Amino acid sequence: MENYFALHMSDDDIRAISSIGLAHLGDAVYELLVRAYLCSHGKATGKGLHRAAVELVKAPAQAKRADIILPLLTDEELAVFKRGRNAHVNTIPHNASRSDYLKATALECLLGYLYLQGATQRINELFDAMMEVTRDAT
């Protein structure tokens, strides 16, 4: 039986996944991290939890967080980020600029890539750096 919580794929198999595919997976990784973060920080009421999560997963919020971690990325991570930023997207949500949406897609692509590599510690480090702006605002 495959363990989808800890997939082990070769680098070639991971590179074969499209930027949009990596971003699709990375979106779920980011959402799970945000939900865990909110629950662990006392925002465990239904309506409040949902609203807080929506605010954090919107493209403008993700773009802001992408800017925070850009200086922390390795060359390999930066290449994956740029690959995601250059992905061909057909529609942009009305609440996001094209620039913010592409940065959000790039962040999700990076998170999907790191997840498939099994680099959960690195994801944690980057997510912690991203969320400092949230902790500082409270």
Backbone as CSV, one residue per row, in Angstrom:
resi,resn,N_x,N_y,N_z,CA_x,CA_y,CA_z,C_x,C_y,C_z
1,MET,0.844,-1.178,0.000,0.000,0.000,0.000,0.891,1.243,0.000
2,GLU,0.562,2.194,-0.835,1.300,3.462,-0.933,0.984,4.346,0.264
3,ASN,2.004,4.987,0.845,1.800,5.932,1.935,1.794,7.337,1.339
4,TYR,0.629,7.901,1.160,0.509,9.211,0.530,0.859,10.353,1.475
5,PHE,1.042,10.060,2.758,1.525,11.073,3.685,3.035,11.238,3.573
6,ALA,3.692,10.250,3.033,5.144,10.293,2.880,5.534,9.590,1.588
7,LEU,5.184,10.192,0.472,5.532,9.618,-0.821,7.038,9.664,-1.035
8,HIS,7.548,8.685,-1.707,8.953,8.679,-2.078,9.020,8.573,-3.593
9,MET,9.342,9.695,-4.217,9.439,9.751,-5.681,10.859,10.139,-6.052
10,SER,11.298,9.672,-7.190,12.632,10.051,-7.658,12.607,11.513,-8.108
11,ASP,13.783,12.113,-8.134,13.876,13.503,-8.602,13.355,13.642,-10.024
12,ASP,13.643,12.637,-10.869,13.155,12.683,-12.252,11.634,12.637,-12.305
13,ASP,11.027,11.799,-11.472,9.559,11.721,-11.442,8.949,13.029,-10.954
14,ILE,9.573,13.648,-9.968,9.065,14.924,-9.456,9.200,16.008,-10.520
15,ARG,10.350,16.043,-11.204,10.556,17.048,-12.259,9.582,16.862,-13.418
16,ALA,9.081,15.658,-13.602,8.152,15.383,-14.695,6.744,15.928,-14.431
17,ILE,6.468,16.297,-13.193,5.151,16.843,-12.853,5.106,18.305,-13.291
18,SER,4.026,18.714,-13.898,3.901,20.096,-14.362,3.899,21.071,-13.195
19,SER,4.211,22.310,-13.486,4.172,23.364,-12.465,2.790,23.469,-11.851
20,ILE,1.775,23.354,-12.684,0.395,23.436,-12.197,0.090,22.234,-11.299
21,GLY,0.607,21.072,-11.655,0.415,19.885,-10.814,1.072,20.048,-9.452
22,LEU,2.298,20.576,-9.444,2.980,20.824,-8.176,2.240,21.870,-7.348
23,ALA,1.741,22.913,-8.022,0.997,23.961,-7.325,-0.314,23.413,-6.756
24,HIS,-0.939,22.513,-7.485,-2.180,21.891,-7.012,-1.931,21.155,-5.694
25,LEU,-0.859,20.394,-5.640,-0.498,19.687,-4.421,-0.055,20.671,-3.341
26,GLY,0.759,21.641,-3.726,1.258,22.630,-2.775,0.152,23.462,-2.154
27,ASP,-0.919,23.705,-2.892,-2.076,24.423,-2.355,-2.652,23.655,-1.163
28,ALA,-2.758,22.354,-1.303,-3.277,21.516,-0.212,-2.314,21.490,0.967
29,VAL,-1.017,21.422,0.689,-0.015,21.435,1.750,-0.122,22.744,2.528
30,TYR,-0.191,23.863,1.814,-0.280,25.178,2.458,-1.564,25.287,3.285
31,GLU,-2.670,24.851,2.719,-3.941,24.923,3.450,-3.893,24.081,4.725
32,LEU,-3.323,22.900,4.653,-3.201,22.060,5.842,-2.339,22.742,6.906
33,LEU,-1.235,23.338,6.486,-0.370,24.041,7.429,-1.096,25.225,8.068
34,VAL,-1.828,25.981,7.266,-2.576,27.127,7.784,-3.619,26.663,8.792
35,ARG,-4.346,25.620,8.462,-5.381,25.122,9.379,-4.761,24.626,10.688
36,ALA,-3.648,23.908,10.593,-2.967,23.434,11.797,-2.462,24.618,12.617
37,TYR,-1.897,25.613,11.935,-1.407,26.816,12.609,-2.542,27.506,13.371
38,LEU,-3.673,27.691,12.715,-4.791,28.384,13.345,-5.327,27.609,14.546
39,CYS,-5.474,26.315,14.404,-5.958,25.504,15.532,-4.991,25.557,16.703
40,SER,-3.709,25.518,16.407,-2.719,25.513,17.484,-2.547,26.884,18.140
41,HIS,-3.099,27.911,17.505,-3.010,29.259,18.070,-4.363,29.761,18.570
42,GLY,-5.238,28.834,18.935,-6.472,29.202,19.616,-7.619,29.680,18.749
43,LYS,-7.519,29.550,17.443,-8.615,29.974,16.574,-9.420,28.737,16.168
44,ALA,-9.988,28.050,17.156,-10.624,26.769,16.884,-12.140,26.834,16.848
45,THR,-12.710,28.018,16.681,-14.162,28.091,16.519,-14.479,28.010,15.033
46,GLY,-15.595,27.405,14.711,-15.944,27.149,13.315,-15.881,28.350,12.402
47,LYS,-16.686,29.355,12.668,-16.765,30.503,11.774,-15.461,31.298,11.776
48,GLY,-14.902,31.530,12.961,-13.655,32.282,13.058,-12.500,31.555,12.396
49,LEU,-12.474,30.264,12.543,-11.432,29.442,11.941,-11.505,29.519,10.419
50,HIS,-12.696,29.383,9.895,-12.869,29.437,8.441,-12.461,30.799,7.886
51,ARG,-12.925,31.863,8.524,-12.595,33.213,8.038,-11.099,33.474,8.075
52,ALA,-10.472,33.077,9.169,-9.025,33.277,9.296,-8.271,32.476,8.238
53,ALA,-8.716,31.258,7.998,-8.059,30.421,6.984,-8.205,31.039,5.600
54,VAL,-9.402,31.504,5.273,-9.636,32.115,3.961,-8.716,33.315,3.761
55,GLU,-8.558,34.130,4.786,-7.686,35.305,4.677,-6.234,34.913,4.410
56,LEU,-5.799,33.842,5.014,-4.404,33.431,4.868,-4.119,32.684,3.572
57,VAL,-5.130,32.076,2.969,-4.868,31.315,1.747,-5.167,32.107,0.477
58,LYS,-5.682,33.313,0.595,-5.898,34.148,-0.584,-4.561,34.457,-1.242
59,ALA,-4.603,34.642,-2.550,-3.374,34.909,-3.304,-2.582,36.108,-2.773
60,PRO,-3.228,37.239,-2.439,-2.421,38.365,-1.927,-1.668,38.018,-0.638
61,ALA,-2.290,37.254,0.245,-1.619,36.855,1.488,-0.476,35.892,1.191
62,GLN,-0.683,34.973,0.262,0.385,34.039,-0.109,1.535,34.786,-0.779
63,ALA,1.214,35.762,-1.620,2.260,36.546,-2.294,3.115,37.290,-1.272
64,LYS,2.470,37.857,-0.260,3.188,38.555,0.812,4.144,37.596,1.520
65,ARG,3.677,36.408,1.777,4.505,35.416,2.453,5.622,34.891,1.541
66,ALA,5.347,34.804,0.256,6.388,34.393,-0.697,7.538,35.398,-0.681
67,ASP,7.201,36.691,-0.626,8.245,37.717,-0.570,9.120,37.561,0.668
68,ILE,8.521,37.120,1.763,9.269,36.943,3.018,10.313,35.842,2.884
69,ILE,9.952,34.753,2.226,10.875,33.612,2.189,11.826,33.626,0.996
70,LEU,11.592,34.474,0.016,12.471,34.480,-1.161,13.956,34.561,-0.798
71,PRO,14.361,35.434,0.127,15.792,35.487,0.452,16.322,34.231,1.147
72,LEU,15.427,33.387,1.635,15.833,32.183,2.371,15.990,30.961,1.473
73,LEU,15.562,31.060,0.229,15.532,29.896,-0.661,16.918,29.533,-1.185
74,THR,17.141,28.236,-1.316,18.356,27.745,-1.959,18.220,27.980,-3.463
75,ASP,19.292,27.786,-4.197,19.240,27.944,-5.657,18.228,26.991,-6.276
76,GLU,18.219,25.749,-5.788,17.277,24.747,-6.313,15.832,25.166,-6.019
77,GLU,15.574,25.612,-4.798,14.227,26.045,-4.420,13.803,27.267,-5.223
78,LEU,14.725,28.179,-5.442,14.418,29.371,-6.226,14.074,29.000,-7.666
79,ALA,14.761,28.025,-8.218,14.461,27.568,-9.583,13.048,26.984,-9.655
80,VAL,12.652,26.221,-8.648,11.298,25.656,-8.613,10.273,26.779,-8.453
81,PHE,10.571,27.736,-7.575,9.691,28.889,-7.368,9.476,29.630,-8.692
82,LYS,10.561,29.903,-9.407,10.462,30.613,-10.691,9.694,29.798,-11.718
83,ARG,9.887,28.509,-11.693,9.136,27.630,-12.594,7.635,27.768,-12.338
84,GLY,7.253,27.816,-11.067,5.848,27.994,-10.710,5.327,29.371,-11.076
85,ARG,6.172,30.375,-10.892,5.762,31.748,-11.218,5.527,31.910,-12.721
86,ASN,6.245,31.133,-13.512,6.116,31.218,-14.962,5.066,30.268,-15.537
87,ALA,4.342,29.584,-14.668,3.318,28.639,-15.128,2.243,29.389,-15.913
88,HIS,1.702,28.729,-16.884,0.644,29.327,-17.702,-0.696,29.150,-16.985
89,VAL,-1.243,30.254,-16.491,-2.548,30.217,-15.827,-3.565,30.934,-16.707
90,ASN,-4.755,30.362,-16.760,-5.781,30.922,-17.642,-6.652,31.960,-16.966
91,THR,-6.917,31.795,-15.698,-7.811,32.726,-15.015,-7.171,33.214,-13.722
92,ILE,-7.427,34.458,-13.414,-6.949,35.081,-12.186,-8.183,35.429,-11.351
93,PRO,-8.214,35.041,-10.065,-9.368,35.384,-9.231,-9.548,36.902,-9.139
94,HIS,-10.770,37.333,-8.961,-11.058,38.769,-8.937,-10.422,39.487,-7.755
95,ASN,-10.085,38.764,-6.691,-9.508,39.402,-5.504,-7.986,39.467,-5.551
96,ALA,-7.377,39.139,-6.698,-5.916,39.103,-6.783,-5.424,39.775,-8.059
97,SER,-4.276,40.418,-7.945,-3.611,40.927,-9.143,-2.908,39.751,-9.824
98,ARG,-2.563,39.927,-11.072,-1.846,38.882,-11.796,-0.517,38.569,-11.099
99,SER,0.178,39.601,-10.673,1.465,39.433,-9.992,1.309,38.616,-8.711
100,ASP,0.317,38.971,-7.891,0.094,38.231,-6.648,-0.285,36.782,-6.924
101,TYR,-1.123,36.572,-7.930,-1.566,35.218,-8.239,-0.390,34.351,-8.701
102,LEU,0.488,34.925,-9.506,1.643,34.159,-9.981,2.623,33.864,-8.850
103,LYS,2.798,34.806,-7.916,3.649,34.533,-6.746,3.033,33.446,-5.876
104,ALA,1.715,33.491,-5.711,1.031,32.467,-4.915,1.185,31.101,-5.581
105,THR,1.049,31.058,-6.888,1.234,29.808,-7.624,2.669,29.308,-7.459
106,ALA,3.621,30.218,-7.495,5.029,29.854,-7.318,5.270,29.273,-5.930
107,LEU,4.684,29.897,-4.909,4.817,29.389,-3.542,4.218,27.998,-3.425
108,GLU,3.043,27.806,-3.988,2.395,26.498,-3.942,3.208,25.454,-4.698
109,CYS,3.774,25.832,-5.820,4.620,24.925,-6.608,5.811,24.481,-5.762
110,LEU,6.440,25.420,-5.079,7.578,25.094,-4.217,7.163,24.153,-3.099
111,LEU,6.033,24.424,-2.453,5.583,23.564,-1.364,5.248,22.160,-1.865
112,GLY,4.639,22.054,-3.037,4.350,20.744,-3.617,5.624,19.981,-3.919
113,TYR,6.592,20.675,-4.468,7.886,20.071,-4.786,8.581,19.553,-3.522
114,LEU,8.642,20.402,-2.500,9.296,20.000,-1.256,8.565,18.846,-0.588
115,TYR,7.236,18.861,-0.646,6.456,17.770,-0.069,6.800,16.442,-0.754
116,LEU,6.848,16.460,-2.075,7.149,15.228,-2.803,8.579,14.752,-2.555
117,GLN,9.463,15.663,-2.217,10.834,15.280,-1.873,10.930,14.747,-0.448
118,GLY,9.870,14.882,0.307,9.894,14.448,1.699,10.566,15.456,2.613
119,ALA,10.697,16.691,2.151,11.409,17.737,2.891,10.477,18.473,3.848
120,THR,9.835,17.711,4.735,8.869,18.330,5.643,9.537,19.287,6.629
121,GLN,10.747,18.991,7.039,11.453,19.914,7.942,11.686,21.253,7.257
122,ARG,12.066,21.220,5.991,12.295,22.467,5.238,10.977,23.223,5.053
123,ILE,9.916,22.505,4.754,8.604,23.147,4.637,8.266,23.840,5.949
124,ASN,8.501,23.159,7.053,8.231,23.730,8.375,9.030,25.008,8.605
125,GLU,10.311,24.989,8.255,11.164,26.172,8.423,10.626,27.353,7.623
126,LEU,10.275,27.098,6.371,9.766,28.169,5.515,8.411,28.660,5.998
127,PHE,7.543,27.738,6.399,6.218,28.136,6.883,6.347,28.963,8.163
128,ASP,7.236,28.563,9.048,7.438,29.322,10.279,7.885,30.749,9.952
129,ALA,8.798,30.900,9.008,9.241,32.237,8.594,8.080,33.036,7.983
130,MET,7.247,32.372,7.193,6.092,33.040,6.578,5.108,33.547,7.632
131,MET,4.933,32.762,8.672,3.900,33.089,9.657,4.372,34.083,10.704
132,GLU,5.646,34.446,10.707,6.111,35.453,11.658,5.352,36.756,11.490
133,VAL,5.020,37.107,10.263,4.273,38.344,10.009,2.891,38.275,10.682
134,THR,2.304,37.078,10.761,1.006,36.905,11.411,1.155,37.010,12.928
135,ARG,2.205,36.379,13.453,2.423,36.446,14.906,2.725,37.875,15.343
136,ASP,3.474,38.605,14.519,3.813,39.982,14.858,2.606,40.904,14.823
137,ALA,1.585,40.551,14.016,0.385,41.394,13.886,-0.589,41.206,15.044
138,THR,-0.421,40.114,15.806,-1.372,39.865,16.910,-0.839,40.355,18.232
